Amino acid sequence: MIRLDTHEDGLWVVTIDRAEKANSLTREMLEELTQVAERAQEARALVLTGSGKVFSAGMDLDAAKSGLATDGVWERLSGALVALPCLTIAALNGTVAGGAIGMVLACDLRIAVPGVKLFYPVMQRGFLPQPSDPARLAALAGPSRARMILMAGEKIEAQTAQGWGLIDRIVDTDPVAEARALAADVLAATPEHAAAIKAMCRG
């Protein structure tokens, strides 16, 4: 349910491939995503996307009954993505919800098709967000807008998300193709050069 396509130029495309269940995430899928991110040190750019019309509906509701909402695997995944020296891009082919937002926030860039919505219904469902998600959300959108999403339960459409800094570009074409185009300079450079610039951007 997690598909990895590696290319000769160093591009890794990771696809959440459970379209029949809106790409909802089980613990096994999260472990697989984490393992891919942890071994992606050799990638020059990594693109994270989904199959079908939804990026991810977040946690699989059946898995929620076994405690997935508070499992440390979510933090391991986002931490592994943040730690990568290569450029990471979330190519949102559709709506992203719940805990799946964490991996999107952990990427360097976020691009989306026009119909995307973002929402994180932790208040409604009685869960806490994953520990690092609120700070990353606030760093991009500001504390008040983070509260709008996490506490007021707002569903944010693509254009609003772009205005808030949560999405960097809205594209009418295939978001993975657009991500490849954005990564062109990185793919042509040495990994050391790209890693050095990425580290400088972190301040």
N, C-alpha and C positions, 0 to 999 in steps of 0.2 A: 504493500500500500504506500510505500515510499519509493519513488523511482529516481535513480541517479543517472544522469547522462553526462559523461565527461568528454571534452573535445580536445583536439590536438593543440589548440592555442592556449589551453589552460583554463577554459571556461567550464565550470561545473553548474549544471542545472538540476536542482532538486525539486521534485514535484510531489505534492501530497495527492495521492491518487486513490481517492475513495469517494468519487463523485456521487455514487448512489446514496451515500450517507452525508452529503454536503461537506465531505472532507473533515468530518468530526474526528477527533484525535483520541486514540486509545493510548494506554501506557506503552504498549509495544511500539506503536508508531512514534511516540515521543522519544523513546530510547533509540530507535533507529535514526531519527533526525539528529539526535545528539551525537551519536557515533559518527555520522557523516560529517557534522560540523567539527568534531574533534580531530578527524583525520584529514581535514581539508587544508592543512598547512601547505600542501603542494599546489593548491588551486591558485590561479592568478585573479580570478573573479568568481564569485558564487552568486547564483540567482535562485531565489526561493519563490515557488509559485504553486498553484493548485490546478487540478483538472476540473473540467466542467465549468459551471457558472458561478461557483462559490470558491473563494480562497480557502476558508475554513470556518465552520460553524463553532469552532472551539472544542471544548471537552465533550467526548462521547458520553451521553447521559447515563448509559448503563455502567460505564466505567466510573462515573461519579459516585455510584453507590458503594464502590470499593475504596473510596478515599482519594481518587485521582486529583481532586481539587487542591489538596494540600500536599501533594507529592513533590519532592524536591527535584524531580526530573524537569519540570518547567524551568526552574532557575538554572539548572545545568545546561539546558539547551540555549537559553538566551545568553548565558555567560560564555558558552563556547563560540557563539556567533560574534559577540562583542570582541572576543580575544583574537579573532582571526586577523592576520596581517593584510589579507587581500581585501579588495572592494567587495562588499556584500550588498545585494539589491533585492528588495522584496518587490516582485512583479505581481501585483494584485489583479487577478483575473476576475474577481468578484468580491462579495462582501466578506469581511473578516470580523469575527466576534469572539468575545470571551478571552480565555487564556491564549488563544492563537495570536492575539494582538502583541503579546510579549515578544514573540520571535520577529514580528514585523518592526517593532520599536528597536530591536537589537541590531537591525540592519543599518548600513550606512545611508542608503537611499531607498525611497519608496515611490514607485510609480503605479498608476491604477487606471483601469478603464472607467468610463464615465459613471456607470451605474453602481459603483462601489459604495457601501455603507460600512461604518465602523461603530461598533458598540460593545460595551463591556459590562454586562448586567450583574455585577457582583453584589450590589446593594439589594437588588430584587431577589437574588437567589440565596442570600445569606452567607456568601463566601467572602473571604478577603482576597484582593488581587495578589498576584505573585509579588514578592517583596520588592523587586527592582523595577516593576512596571510603573508605579505611580511617579517615581523620580524621573524616569525616562520620558514619560508622557508630559510631565510638567516642564522638563527641559526643552521639549519641542514646542509645546502649545501654550505653556504658562500654567501656573497653579490653579487659577480660576477655571480655565477650560478643562484642566484635568479633573477638577471637581464636577464640572458639568457632565463629563462622561462617566466617571466612577460613582458619583453620589446622586446626581440627578437622572442618570440613566439615559442621557441623550444619545440618539442615533444620528451620527454625523455623516452627511452625504459628501461625496468626493470633492465637490467644489468648496464646500465649507472646510473640509479637512485640509485642502490645499492652502486656503487662506489662513488656517491656524498653524501651518507648518508641519502637519502630520503626513502630508503627501507632497512630494516634490514636483511631480509632473502627472498630468492626466493625458492619456493617449487613446486615440480611436483605433489604433492598430494593435497587433499582437503585443502584449506587454513584455513577453520574453524577448521578442525581436528588438523592441525598444531598449530593453536592458542590455542586450548584447551591444547595441550601438553606443550606449552610454559607457560601456566598459571598454570600448575600442582602444583608447589611449593606454589604459592599464594593461590590456592584453598584449600590446606592442612594446611595453616597457619591461625592464627587469623587475622581478619580484621585490628586490631590495629597494629600488627607487620608489615603487608604489607603497611599500610598507613604511618607508621613511616619511613620505608625504602624509599618509594616513595618520601616523603617530603625531605629526606636527599639528594636524587639524584637531586632535584631541586636547591640545593645549598643555 
